[in-house]
Amino acid sequence: MPTGVPERVANAWLSWAFRPDWEVRAGVQYVGKTDAANTSVRPADTVVNAGLDFRPTETTRISLRGINLFDEVYAVTGGTNSWVLGRPRSVELAVTMSF
């Protein structure tokens, strides 16, 4: 196996358009442990995300997104001396318009 590549990776997303202009989404991302050439092992992690979209017009979307809802502490890269941690629990609000 190449260095720095997780043993397993899985993503599962569900979405539901519960009203004509509304959609809710939820997803789980799993990244298995990573072995850096037998020098350090990054443990597996699971992150849960969710989102809510509203389309007030045909060309406008307002999105509210929750990232890492359970505030999992996880590393995205690193080695024997230091690690770069993944994104903590956070919320985004975005407005997208097309012309």
HUJO-V798199 format. One record per backbone hydrogen bond with DSSP energy under -1.0 kcal/mol. CO is the residue of the C=O (numbers start at 1). NH is the residue of the N-H. E is the energy in kcal/mol with one decimal. If there is no record, write none. Layout:
# HUJO-V798199
co: (CO:CO)
nh: (NH:NH)
e: (E:E)
This chain:
# HUJO-V798199
co: (2:8:10:12:14:16:16:19:21:22:23:24:25:26:27:28:29:30:31:33:34:35:36:40:42:45:47:48:49:50:51:52:53:54:59:61:62:63:64:65:66:67:68:74:77:82:84:84:90:92:94:96)
nh: (5:32:30:28:26:18:24:22:55:19:53:16:51:14:49:12:47:10:45:7:42:37:39:36:34:31:29:69:27:66:25:64:23:62:98:96:54:94:52:92:50:90:71:86:84:79:76:77:67:65:63:61)
e: (-1.2:-3.8:-3.3:-2.4:-2.3:-1.3:-2.3:-1.2:-2.3:-1.0:-3.1:-2.5:-2.4:-2.7:-2.5:-2.1:-2.6:-2.5:-2.3:-2.1:-3.0:-1.5:-1.8:-3.0:-2.4:-2.5:-2.9:-2.8:-2.9:-3.1:-2.9:-2.8:-2.1:-3.1:-2.3:-3.0:-2.4:-2.7:-2.6:-2.5:-2.5:-2.0:-2.3:-3.7:-3.0:-2.9:-3.1:-1.1:-2.9:-2.7:-3.1:-2.6)
